Amino acid sequence: MNKSKTRGFAPQSEWKITNWRKLELVVFKLPNRIYRASRRGDIRVVRKLQKTLMKSWSAKMIAVRKVTQQNKGKKTAGIDGKKALTDKQRLALVASLKIYKKPQPTRRVWIPKPGKTEKRPLGIPTIYDRALQALAKQALEPEWEAIFEPNSYGFRPGRSCHDAIEAIYISIKQKPKWVLDADISKCFDKINHNALLTKLNTYPSMRKLIKQWLKAGVMDRNTFSPTDEGTPQGGIISPLKREYSPPWNGRKNQDLC
């Protein structure tokens, strides 16, 4: 039986004997360093660490495991039709993850809105693109987590609705206050790609990859449609891209929608 030269495991059994806790601890160190570098404004170090994470075998293993075993949508196929992978196929996917590979279009699925007759579209990427998005999210999320508003709770790690409820209670318990509920109609369907990429302000290869995901297009019942605006809802990285979008930083952000 052939063995991996870099890790010393047999490819057929490597997935099953992987010490996931150890990998998570190894991968945690890089995002933690990215977060701290972002907090102190050291962009050069942030970019260097992000590039290192995108090449990390441990980070790729964690990304593939999340997509193929842990996510609720792990059995939802994209246009490639793939959803259930064997351990050997998961390892092959880990080895094949490259930042320069062109993404495929997403598969459009229509789901009903709660309590309404309307339906909203979900874009389901291929399993390869979902794994690569999970990897990219590990690199991008800590940079942005360091500079997001403290009272922002949507789609953020370690935060929940209960945290938002607690913050509201603390704010209003002393005296009555007005609460404004605002919603921009179809905001995420109309997001300006150039404005979003400018706000992202990342290194060239990551910017190109994000742009390709935005421009990949959708397949709806064998009909291809280009995506010249908006962000797909349904991918691993979609919630993070949605967090870039709200106008929490002044006038420039109003150009996104």
Backbone bond lengths (Angstrom), bond angles and torsions (degrees), N, CA, C in turn:
res aa  C-N    CA-C-N  psi(-1)  N-CA   C-N-CA  omega(-1)  CA-C   N-CA-C  phi
1 M - - - 1.472 - - 1.531 110.16 -
2 N 1.338 115.70 127.50 1.458 119.40 179.74 1.518 110.88 -70.24
3 K 1.323 115.74 145.79 1.451 120.52 179.83 1.517 110.82 -118.65
4 S 1.300 115.48 148.92 1.452 120.97 177.19 1.520 109.24 -65.52
5 K 1.326 117.36 126.31 1.457 120.91 -178.67 1.518 112.17 -68.59
6 T 1.323 116.82 -29.83 1.469 119.84 -175.47 1.517 113.40 -87.36
7 R 1.353 117.18 -26.45 1.455 117.95 -174.37 1.520 113.90 -124.71
8 G 1.322 117.83 -11.62 1.454 120.35 172.78 1.505 115.63 77.92
9 F 1.348 118.55 16.81 1.458 121.47 179.22 1.517 110.24 -111.41
10 A 1.320 117.27 155.28 1.456 121.24 171.55 1.516 108.74 -76.21
11 P 1.360 119.23 128.59 1.465 121.18 -175.87 1.520 113.88 -53.69
12 Q 1.339 118.31 -35.00 1.456 120.66 -176.98 1.520 112.61 -68.99
13 S 1.320 117.34 -27.39 1.463 120.17 -175.81 1.526 113.33 -112.89
14 E 1.330 116.61 -5.93 1.461 119.84 -173.74 1.520 112.57 -58.25
15 W 1.327 117.27 -40.84 1.462 120.46 -177.37 1.522 111.07 -62.05
16 K 1.316 117.16 -43.31 1.458 121.24 -175.60 1.520 112.99 -70.76
17 I 1.337 117.19 -29.82 1.465 119.05 -176.93 1.533 112.09 -98.39
18 T 1.338 116.38 6.57 1.467 119.66 -179.96 1.523 110.92 -64.89
19 N 1.310 115.96 133.44 1.463 122.13 175.24 1.532 107.66 -85.89
20 W 1.340 115.69 90.81 1.472 120.23 -173.84 1.518 112.50 -65.45
21 R 1.306 116.87 -34.98 1.466 119.79 178.45 1.533 110.73 -61.36
22 K 1.320 115.66 -40.82 1.462 120.07 179.33 1.527 110.76 -66.71
23 L 1.342 116.17 -42.02 1.468 119.55 178.53 1.516 111.20 -62.67
24 E 1.332 117.08 -41.46 1.457 120.85 -179.72 1.526 111.13 -62.84
25 L 1.327 116.53 -38.25 1.467 120.20 178.44 1.524 111.00 -67.66
26 V 1.344 116.11 -38.30 1.468 120.68 178.51 1.523 109.77 -65.21
27 V 1.347 116.49 -46.90 1.463 121.19 -177.39 1.528 111.08 -68.96
28 F 1.331 117.45 -32.59 1.466 120.82 -178.16 1.528 111.69 -60.40
29 K 1.301 117.37 -31.65 1.466 120.49 -176.02 1.524 112.09 -63.63
30 L 1.335 116.92 -41.33 1.468 119.60 -178.95 1.526 112.84 -66.24
31 P 1.353 119.45 -51.91 1.470 118.83 176.20 1.531 112.84 -57.45
32 N 1.321 116.17 -35.21 1.462 119.76 178.87 1.528 110.64 -64.12
33 R 1.334 115.95 -40.92 1.470 119.90 178.05 1.531 110.84 -69.64
34 I 1.337 116.80 -36.17 1.467 120.52 176.79 1.527 109.79 -63.00
35 Y 1.327 116.48 -43.53 1.464 121.78 179.53 1.536 110.31 -59.75
36 R 1.327 116.32 -48.28 1.474 119.90 -177.38 1.525 111.62 -66.45
37 A 1.340 117.10 -37.98 1.468 120.65 177.89 1.530 110.59 -66.32
38 S 1.328 116.89 -38.79 1.459 121.00 178.11 1.523 110.83 -66.27
39 R 1.327 116.99 -39.31 1.471 121.49 179.71 1.525 111.33 -61.34
40 R 1.331 116.33 -37.51 1.472 118.85 -179.31 1.527 112.62 -91.74
41 G 1.352 116.77 2.76 1.459 121.13 174.85 1.514 114.94 78.53
42 D 1.322 118.31 20.45 1.463 122.34 -179.37 1.531 109.24 -90.83
43 I 1.332 116.38 80.80 1.460 121.81 -174.39 1.531 111.64 -65.54
44 R 1.324 117.59 -34.63 1.466 119.92 179.99 1.523 110.92 -59.46
45 V 1.322 116.87 -43.51 1.472 121.15 178.93 1.528 109.97 -69.03
46 V 1.336 117.21 -38.90 1.469 120.70 178.24 1.518 110.27 -56.74
47 R 1.330 116.82 -49.46 1.463 120.71 -178.28 1.526 111.67 -63.95
48 K 1.309 117.13 -41.22 1.466 121.22 179.68 1.522 110.86 -62.25
49 L 1.328 117.31 -43.37 1.462 121.68 -179.47 1.531 111.10 -70.17
50 Q 1.329 116.97 -36.68 1.462 120.24 178.40 1.524 111.21 -63.99
51 K 1.317 116.82 -41.08 1.467 120.74 177.84 1.528 110.56 -64.94
52 T 1.323 115.77 -38.71 1.467 119.84 177.86 1.522 110.79 -63.82
53 L 1.338 116.70 -42.87 1.465 120.62 -179.09 1.529 110.91 -65.31
54 M 1.326 117.32 -39.69 1.462 120.57 -178.72 1.529 111.92 -64.67
55 K 1.341 117.20 -20.82 1.468 121.26 178.74 1.525 112.18 -99.21
56 S 1.312 116.86 -4.62 1.468 121.71 -174.58 1.528 112.24 -71.13
57 W 1.323 116.35 126.58 1.464 121.05 176.37 1.521 110.34 -63.16
58 S 1.324 117.40 -40.16 1.466 121.17 -179.65 1.528 110.99 -62.70
59 A 1.342 116.71 -43.43 1.466 120.98 179.40 1.525 110.77 -64.92
60 K 1.322 117.27 -37.39 1.472 121.01 178.18 1.527 110.48 -66.50
61 M 1.321 117.05 -39.93 1.468 120.86 177.53 1.526 110.39 -61.33
62 I 1.334 116.56 -45.62 1.462 121.07 179.69 1.535 110.39 -62.43
63 A 1.339 116.84 -41.11 1.464 121.15 -178.91 1.528 111.39 -64.11
64 V 1.331 116.80 -45.40 1.463 120.88 -179.27 1.525 110.52 -67.22
65 R 1.314 117.59 -39.44 1.467 120.32 177.88 1.528 110.95 -62.20
66 K 1.330 115.74 -42.08 1.468 119.62 -179.49 1.517 110.88 -61.82
67 V 1.336 116.72 -43.93 1.462 121.73 -176.05 1.521 112.04 -72.28
68 T 1.337 117.41 -41.13 1.468 120.67 -171.54 1.520 114.49 -95.33
69 Q 1.346 117.79 -14.49 1.466 118.88 -176.42 1.520 114.69 -129.85
70 Q 1.325 118.70 -29.90 1.456 120.37 -170.56 1.528 114.10 -102.90
71 N 1.317 118.70 -35.59 1.465 121.28 -176.70 1.519 112.24 -67.57
72 K 1.339 115.91 146.66 1.464 120.81 177.58 1.528 111.25 -62.45
73 G 1.335 116.52 -31.63 1.459 120.13 -178.26 1.516 113.93 -92.19
74 K 1.321 116.97 22.71 1.469 120.11 -175.96 1.527 113.32 -64.32
75 K 1.326 117.37 -22.55 1.463 120.37 -178.73 1.529 112.22 -101.62
76 T 1.349 115.59 15.00 1.463 120.20 176.50 1.521 108.85 -98.86
77 A 1.316 116.84 122.19 1.463 121.25 -174.78 1.521 111.40 -90.67
78 G 1.337 115.84 148.11 1.453 121.85 171.26 1.520 109.42 -87.73
79 I 1.331 117.32 -156.42 1.463 119.64 -178.17 1.522 112.04 -70.62
80 D 1.359 117.34 -13.75 1.462 120.08 178.38 1.531 112.12 -80.47
81 G 1.342 116.94 -12.44 1.465 120.82 178.93 1.512 114.81 77.22
82 K 1.341 118.26 1.44 1.459 121.26 -177.34 1.526 110.85 -88.79
83 K 1.339 115.98 135.43 1.464 119.42 176.26 1.520 112.65 -143.77
84 A 1.324 119.21 -42.93 1.463 121.91 -179.68 1.526 109.06 -104.39
85 L 1.341 116.57 117.21 1.455 121.39 -178.32 1.524 110.90 -110.88
86 T 1.310 115.99 146.74 1.458 120.66 172.52 1.527 108.41 -79.85
87 D 1.339 116.27 168.54 1.468 119.88 178.84 1.526 111.09 -59.81
88 K 1.310 116.09 -39.05 1.470 120.29 179.73 1.522 110.55 -65.06
89 Q 1.337 117.49 -39.66 1.457 121.45 178.49 1.526 111.78 -68.18
90 R 1.336 116.55 -34.03 1.466 120.04 176.56 1.532 110.65 -64.08
91 L 1.320 116.15 -42.46 1.463 120.10 178.48 1.521 111.10 -65.66
92 A 1.325 116.59 -37.67 1.468 120.53 176.83 1.525 110.44 -64.57
93 L 1.335 115.87 -37.54 1.465 120.44 177.71 1.522 110.67 -65.35
94 V 1.331 117.06 -41.68 1.468 121.33 177.07 1.525 110.07 -58.12
95 A 1.320 116.33 -45.57 1.464 121.06 -177.18 1.522 112.47 -68.43
96 S 1.338 117.08 -25.19 1.467 120.44 -174.28 1.518 114.03 -92.48
97 L 1.333 118.22 -8.17 1.467 120.18 -176.11 1.533 111.14 -66.22
98 K 1.324 115.54 113.49 1.462 122.16 179.83 1.521 108.98 -131.54
99 I 1.308 116.35 137.76 1.457 120.77 -175.68 1.516 112.24 -71.13
100 Y 1.332 117.82 -20.56 1.455 120.36 -175.00 1.527 113.46 -94.16
101 K 1.330 118.84 -0.03 1.461 120.40 179.83 1.522 110.34 -76.89
102 K 1.335 116.35 131.49 1.465 121.27 -175.56 1.524 110.94 -69.67
103 P 1.351 117.87 129.11 1.468 121.18 179.65 1.527 112.03 -67.50
104 Q 1.322 115.53 155.00 1.454 121.77 174.60 1.531 109.82 -94.56
105 P 1.328 118.08 160.80 1.471 120.02 177.70 1.531 111.56 -61.17
106 T 1.311 116.56 156.47 1.461 121.06 177.34 1.527 109.72 -87.20
107 R 1.324 115.77 155.14 1.470 120.69 175.53 1.519 108.74 -93.41
108 R 1.321 116.69 123.84 1.468 120.52 -177.61 1.523 110.86 -83.50
109 V 1.336 114.43 129.25 1.460 122.03 176.57 1.522 107.46 -126.12
110 W 1.315 116.64 133.03 1.472 120.95 -179.18 1.527 109.46 -100.91
111 I 1.349 115.76 125.04 1.461 120.30 178.99 1.522 109.45 -122.48
112 P 1.336 118.22 145.28 1.474 120.62 -177.91 1.524 112.23 -70.11
113 K 1.325 115.72 144.28 1.460 120.72 174.02 1.525 108.68 -78.90
114 P 1.338 117.99 139.98 1.469 120.52 -178.67 1.523 112.26 -56.91
115 G 1.332 116.07 125.30 1.454 121.61 176.76 1.513 115.01 73.23
116 K 1.342 118.14 10.68 1.460 120.86 -178.76 1.523 109.73 -131.63
117 T 1.332 114.64 162.40 1.462 119.13 176.48 1.532 111.27 -87.26
118 E 1.334 115.45 -13.89 1.464 119.77 179.15 1.526 111.09 -69.59
119 K 1.311 114.51 159.94 1.460 120.83 174.33 1.520 109.35 -124.76
120 R 1.333 115.62 149.16 1.458 118.92 177.55 1.525 109.54 -116.39
121 P 1.332 116.47 147.78 1.466 119.28 -176.10 1.526 112.48 -86.13
122 L 1.307 116.26 138.27 1.451 122.39 169.90 1.522 108.44 -112.94
123 G 1.325 116.61 140.07 1.455 121.26 175.82 1.519 109.29 -105.94
124 I 1.318 117.07 114.13 1.467 121.38 -177.66 1.528 109.59 -99.46
125 P 1.337 118.56 108.59 1.470 120.01 178.15 1.528 110.95 -71.86
126 T 1.321 116.15 167.13 1.468 120.68 174.21 1.519 109.01 -66.17
127 I 1.308 116.36 162.93 1.463 120.41 -177.22 1.528 110.98 -64.32
128 Y 1.354 116.38 -31.55 1.468 120.25 176.36 1.525 110.39 -65.32
129 D 1.332 115.99 -47.85 1.461 119.43 -178.61 1.524 111.68 -66.48
130 R 1.339 117.21 -34.09 1.471 119.44 177.03 1.527 110.69 -64.64
131 A 1.328 116.76 -40.81 1.468 120.28 179.11 1.526 110.59 -65.29
132 L 1.330 116.31 -41.30 1.465 119.69 179.05 1.526 110.74 -68.06
133 Q 1.325 117.39 -34.87 1.464 120.64 176.19 1.530 110.81 -65.79
134 A 1.328 116.44 -39.90 1.467 120.18 177.93 1.520 110.56 -62.94
135 L 1.333 116.46 -36.80 1.467 120.96 177.43 1.527 110.59 -67.74
136 A 1.335 116.73 -45.52 1.464 121.15 -179.89 1.523 110.89 -63.78
137 K 1.325 116.56 -36.12 1.458 120.04 179.88 1.532 111.15 -63.77
138 Q 1.332 116.41 -37.17 1.465 119.63 177.54 1.518 111.66 -60.67
139 A 1.345 116.24 -32.52 1.460 120.56 -178.78 1.527 112.53 -82.48
140 L 1.342 117.09 -37.47 1.462 120.89 -173.87 1.524 113.84 -86.09
141 E 1.328 116.54 -36.72 1.467 120.11 -172.66 1.523 114.15 -58.17
142 P 1.347 119.93 -46.14 1.475 118.28 -178.45 1.522 113.45 -64.92
143 E 1.347 117.34 -31.65 1.474 119.82 177.42 1.519 110.54 -62.13
144 W 1.343 116.59 -43.79 1.455 120.80 -176.84 1.519 112.61 -82.22
145 E 1.314 116.48 -29.53 1.467 119.53 177.50 1.525 110.53 -60.48
146 A 1.328 116.41 -30.35 1.461 121.35 -178.30 1.522 113.01 -71.00
147 I 1.346 117.69 -21.74 1.470 119.60 -174.12 1.525 113.66 -121.06
148 F 1.346 118.03 1.08 1.462 119.63 176.33 1.525 110.75 -67.26
149 E 1.326 115.28 158.21 1.462 120.62 176.90 1.529 110.28 -61.22
150 P 1.333 117.97 140.31 1.471 119.91 -178.66 1.519 113.78 -63.17
151 N 1.334 117.68 -27.65 1.466 120.65 -179.39 1.525 112.62 -99.46
152 S 1.323 116.95 27.42 1.460 122.26 174.04 1.528 107.79 -101.23
153 Y 1.347 116.54 127.42 1.472 119.38 -172.52 1.528 114.23 -122.23
154 G 1.328 117.09 -10.66 1.455 118.75 -176.40 1.517 113.59 -75.34
155 F 1.338 116.40 130.92 1.463 123.33 172.99 1.531 113.51 59.60
156 R 1.326 117.80 29.50 1.467 119.76 -178.56 1.525 110.84 -110.11
157 P 1.335 117.19 142.74 1.469 120.19 -178.75 1.517 111.44 -67.89
158 G 1.315 116.86 139.83 1.458 121.32 177.23 1.512 114.34 75.91
159 R 1.347 117.88 10.59 1.458 121.10 179.23 1.518 109.38 -125.99
160 S 1.315 115.84 153.61 1.459 120.02 -177.69 1.524 109.93 -145.71
161 C 1.330 115.74 178.74 1.473 120.92 176.67 1.522 110.84 -60.75
162 H 1.327 116.83 -33.96 1.465 120.51 -179.01 1.528 111.25 -64.04
163 D 1.337 117.02 -33.71 1.467 120.16 176.76 1.525 110.29 -66.50
164 A 1.337 116.20 -40.95 1.469 120.14 178.48 1.532 110.42 -65.29
165 I 1.335 116.52 -40.84 1.472 120.91 179.03 1.526 110.20 -62.97
166 E 1.319 116.52 -42.00 1.467 120.48 179.24 1.528 111.15 -63.65
167 A 1.361 116.53 -42.42 1.460 120.33 179.48 1.530 111.02 -63.17
168 I 1.335 116.47 -39.61 1.465 120.56 178.29 1.531 110.36 -65.36
169 Y 1.329 116.19 -43.59 1.467 120.18 -179.78 1.533 111.43 -60.79
170 I 1.331 116.13 -44.58 1.465 120.45 -179.79 1.528 110.55 -63.08
171 S 1.337 115.66 -35.29 1.469 120.11 -177.18 1.518 112.73 -73.95
172 I 1.340 118.12 -32.61 1.475 119.87 -172.32 1.531 114.43 -108.75
173 K 1.323 117.53 -3.00 1.460 118.33 -172.63 1.538 113.37 -69.06
174 Q 1.346 117.07 -22.92 1.464 119.47 -177.69 1.532 112.09 -82.87
175 K 1.326 116.03 -36.80 1.469 119.49 -179.81 1.522 109.18 -157.03
176 P 1.334 117.18 156.26 1.474 120.63 -179.31 1.530 111.36 -64.25
177 K 1.322 116.05 144.46 1.463 121.12 177.76 1.526 109.51 -138.74
178 W 1.328 114.00 158.05 1.460 119.81 175.92 1.526 109.58 -79.68
179 V 1.323 115.91 143.10 1.463 121.61 175.38 1.523 108.03 -121.55
180 L 1.320 116.41 124.60 1.455 121.61 -179.69 1.531 109.85 -105.01
181 D 1.307 115.98 129.08 1.464 122.05 177.65 1.525 107.84 -111.04
182 A 1.328 117.08 111.05 1.468 121.10 -176.17 1.522 110.13 -121.23
183 D 1.304 115.38 144.88 1.459 121.01 178.93 1.524 108.72 -143.65
184 I 1.333 116.34 125.64 1.462 121.04 176.85 1.518 107.62 -88.82
185 S 1.309 116.80 118.02 1.457 121.30 -176.00 1.532 111.55 -59.85
186 K 1.329 115.36 124.36 1.475 122.79 177.65 1.529 112.45 53.19
187 C 1.331 116.33 36.13 1.471 120.46 -177.22 1.528 111.63 -57.21
188 F 1.340 116.68 -49.52 1.456 119.86 -174.77 1.524 112.31 -74.27
189 D 1.326 116.59 -17.72 1.467 119.92 174.95 1.524 111.80 -80.34
190 K 1.341 116.56 -14.55 1.466 120.51 -174.30 1.528 112.78 -119.15
191 I 1.315 118.33 11.10 1.467 120.66 -177.67 1.528 110.68 -60.42
192 N 1.311 115.54 133.82 1.452 122.61 178.98 1.532 109.87 -75.85
193 H 1.321 117.01 119.71 1.461 120.95 -175.76 1.527 112.91 -62.07
194 N 1.326 116.18 -43.67 1.468 119.39 -178.33 1.528 111.47 -64.32
195 A 1.339 115.87 -40.65 1.464 119.65 178.61 1.521 110.96 -64.57
196 L 1.346 116.91 -39.47 1.450 121.36 179.68 1.526 111.09 -66.20
197 L 1.330 116.90 -42.65 1.466 120.91 179.84 1.526 111.21 -68.40
198 T 1.338 115.92 -34.61 1.465 119.08 176.50 1.520 110.70 -65.27
199 K 1.332 116.32 -42.19 1.460 120.46 178.02 1.527 110.97 -65.41
200 L 1.330 116.46 -38.52 1.467 120.91 178.96 1.520 111.15 -59.52
201 N 1.341 116.48 -44.32 1.462 122.07 172.40 1.536 112.56 48.74
202 T 1.327 116.59 50.73 1.452 120.59 -177.97 1.524 110.49 -104.00
203 Y 1.320 117.03 -175.23 1.467 120.42 -178.06 1.533 110.01 -75.02
204 P 1.341 118.02 157.47 1.475 121.97 -167.94 1.526 116.29 -53.52
205 S 1.329 119.05 -46.57 1.467 120.02 -176.39 1.533 111.65 -67.76
206 M 1.328 117.61 -35.27 1.463 120.63 176.76 1.529 110.04 -70.83
207 R 1.315 116.77 -40.63 1.465 120.53 177.56 1.528 110.44 -60.18
208 K 1.322 116.07 -43.31 1.464 120.33 179.88 1.523 110.80 -62.84
209 L 1.339 116.64 -41.49 1.464 120.83 179.73 1.531 111.12 -63.79
210 I 1.338 117.04 -46.26 1.470 121.01 178.72 1.528 110.28 -61.35
211 K 1.321 116.38 -41.88 1.465 120.55 179.52 1.521 110.81 -62.26
212 Q 1.331 116.62 -40.21 1.466 120.11 179.49 1.525 111.16 -65.57
213 W 1.332 117.23 -37.59 1.468 119.58 176.09 1.523 110.56 -63.63
214 L 1.329 116.44 -40.71 1.462 120.63 -179.77 1.530 111.66 -66.86
215 K 1.327 116.29 -35.40 1.466 121.97 -174.79 1.525 113.11 -97.08
216 A 1.329 118.80 5.45 1.469 121.70 -171.84 1.521 113.49 -65.15
217 G 1.317 117.61 -25.84 1.454 120.99 -178.56 1.519 112.33 85.94
218 V 1.333 116.20 174.63 1.465 120.82 -179.07 1.531 109.99 -131.75
219 M 1.331 114.86 150.29 1.461 121.67 173.21 1.521 107.59 -110.38
220 D 1.333 115.97 116.09 1.454 121.65 179.11 1.529 108.26 -118.23
221 R 1.349 115.91 102.02 1.472 121.24 -177.81 1.530 111.22 54.39
222 N 1.314 114.34 52.99 1.479 122.39 176.65 1.521 113.84 68.98
223 T 1.325 116.96 11.23 1.465 120.63 176.48 1.529 109.06 -110.55
224 F 1.330 116.76 122.26 1.462 120.93 -178.94 1.520 110.69 -88.17
225 S 1.337 115.34 134.76 1.462 121.09 175.82 1.522 108.81 -128.84
226 P 1.327 118.05 132.34 1.470 120.05 177.73 1.521 110.92 -71.41
227 T 1.309 116.75 156.48 1.471 121.55 177.53 1.525 108.32 -118.51
228 D 1.319 115.89 95.53 1.467 121.56 -178.67 1.521 112.08 -91.07
229 E 1.341 116.96 -11.82 1.459 121.21 178.29 1.528 108.47 -153.99
230 G 1.322 115.51 165.83 1.458 120.35 178.74 1.522 113.28 83.19
231 T 1.320 115.32 165.00 1.465 121.41 176.93 1.522 109.22 -117.61
232 P 1.331 117.84 138.79 1.467 119.97 179.06 1.518 111.16 -67.68
233 Q 1.315 117.42 139.44 1.460 121.95 178.19 1.522 108.63 -107.62
234 G 1.322 116.22 116.53 1.453 120.18 -179.40 1.506 113.54 141.82
235 G 1.325 117.54 -16.39 1.456 120.87 178.64 1.523 111.97 -83.65
236 I 1.316 115.74 168.15 1.473 122.00 179.74 1.525 111.25 -61.25
237 I 1.328 115.70 -40.12 1.462 119.83 -173.72 1.524 112.48 -90.92
238 S 1.340 118.27 -4.96 1.466 121.52 -177.81 1.528 113.48 -55.55
239 P 1.337 119.43 -47.04 1.476 118.34 179.89 1.522 113.12 -59.61
240 L 1.342 117.34 -35.54 1.464 120.06 179.72 1.518 110.40 -68.81
241 K 1.332 117.76 -40.16 1.461 120.66 178.28 1.532 110.20 -66.51
242 R 1.321 116.71 -32.07 1.462 119.77 176.88 1.524 110.11 -67.64
243 E 1.333 117.73 -32.78 1.455 120.52 179.53 1.522 111.60 -69.20
244 Y 1.349 117.69 -27.98 1.463 119.18 176.83 1.520 110.95 -64.82
245 S 1.343 116.04 -25.78 1.450 120.24 -160.96 1.518 117.09 -82.51
246 P 1.363 121.45 -39.11 1.467 119.18 -174.77 1.519 113.17 -55.96
247 P 1.329 117.89 144.65 1.467 121.64 -177.56 1.520 112.17 -75.54
248 W 1.342 116.41 68.94 1.468 119.78 -178.56 1.513 112.27 -95.47
249 N 1.335 116.48 6.48 1.454 117.14 -174.34 1.529 112.47 -134.24
250 G 1.325 116.14 28.19 1.455 117.81 174.48 1.507 114.84 99.36
251 R 1.320 115.23 -163.40 1.436 121.29 -167.60 1.526 114.32 -65.80
252 K 1.317 118.59 -34.85 1.456 120.90 -174.74 1.530 112.03 -58.09
253 N 1.331 117.33 -32.39 1.450 120.66 -175.99 1.517 112.57 -72.97
254 Q 1.326 118.57 -14.90 1.449 120.45 -178.93 1.532 111.36 -68.75
255 D 1.318 117.41 -15.91 1.460 120.77 179.22 1.523 112.07 -77.02
256 L 1.323 118.18 -10.32 1.460 120.95 -177.85 1.526 111.30 -67.75
257 C 1.346 117.79 -41.63 1.464 121.11 -176.47 1.517 110.95 -104.30
